[in-house]
Amino acid sequence: MDRKAGFVILAAVSLALSGALHPAAAQGVGQDGVVQSSTPLSEGVVRKVDKDAGKLTIKHGPLANLDMPAMTMVFHVADQAMLQQVKSGDKVKFRAESIGGLLTVTKIEPAP
């Protein structure tokens, strides 16, 4: 591979990891200054709440906005208060987004 091709691949990977090439839903800024996404909420079951680390382990269905299949994984939370709202075994609807390269829950609510 020549140097120019290597640079093009590196640039494409960098953009993809930053989310710039991802066909994510449009976002806006709410009255509270928080970025709001129109991405539909995903469903899952909380497996673990780690308050010390600020993380949730969720067994979830596909995450369309992240192009991710169903699996169980650990997420950071955008707001530590989210960790007080859920416990292991709770069925939830949530939105996860890539923020600064970290998969982060930005919204969570009880599932019916």
N, C-alpha and C positions, 0 to 999 in steps of 0.2 A: 504494500500500500504506500502510495506516495504521500508526501507531507500535506499537500492540499486536501486530499481525500480524508486523511486523519483528522485535520482541523474541522472539516465539514461534519464528520461523524461526531466529534467531540461537541461541537456547537449544537447539533441536533439533540444529543443526549442531555446536554445541560438545559436546553429549552424544555424538553419533555419533562425532566425532573422538576423544573420550576413551575410546571403547570401551564406554561404559556402556549403550548400546542394542544392542550387537552380541550375537547369540546364541552367544557363544563357549562352549566347553566349561567345565565346572566346574573350579575350581582349588583346590588345597590347599597346605599348607606341609609340606615334607619335614623329616626329622630334622635336616638341615643348615641349616634356616632358609630355603632357597630355595623360591620358589613353584614348584609342580609343576603342569603342565597335563595333562589327559587327552586333549588334542587329538592325533589321529593324526599321525604323522610324514609329511611330504611327501617326494617324490623329486626329485632334481635332479642336475646336473653342475656342479662348480665350474669356473668360467671364469677367475677371477682371485683371488689372495690378496694383499691390500694390507696388509702387516703395519704399515707406518708409520701408515696411517689407521685401522687396526683394523676393516677391512671385507672382506667376501667378495662376489664377484659370482657369482651362481648362476643357471643356466638351469633353471627348475623347472616342474613341473606345477601344476595348480590348488592354491591354498592355501585350503582350505575355511574355516578359522577366521578368515581375513582377507577372505573373500569376493573373492578375487583370481584371475583367470584365469592360465593358463600364460604365462610370459614370462621374460626375462632381466633381472635387476635386482641392485642393490647393497644389501647388508644390513650393518648394524652387528653386532658380536658381543657377547654378554653377558659372555663371558670371553675374554681375549686368548689363552689357551692353545688355544682352538679353532683359531686361525690356524696353530698348529704341527702340528695333526692332519691337515690336508688340503693338497692341492696342485692346481694346475690340471689338469683332466681327470678328477679323482676323481668317481666316482658316489657320491652320499651320500643319506642319509635325514636330514631335519632338521625342526625346528620353528621357525617364525618367529612373533613376536608384536609387537604395537605397544606399545613401552615408552616412555613420555614423548613420544609422537608420533613415535618413530623405529622403523622396521621393523628388528627385531633377531633374530638367530639365538640361540635359548636352548638348543638341543640339536642336536648333529650327530653322526652315526655313519656308518661305511662302509655302502654298500648292497651287498647280495649280487650 
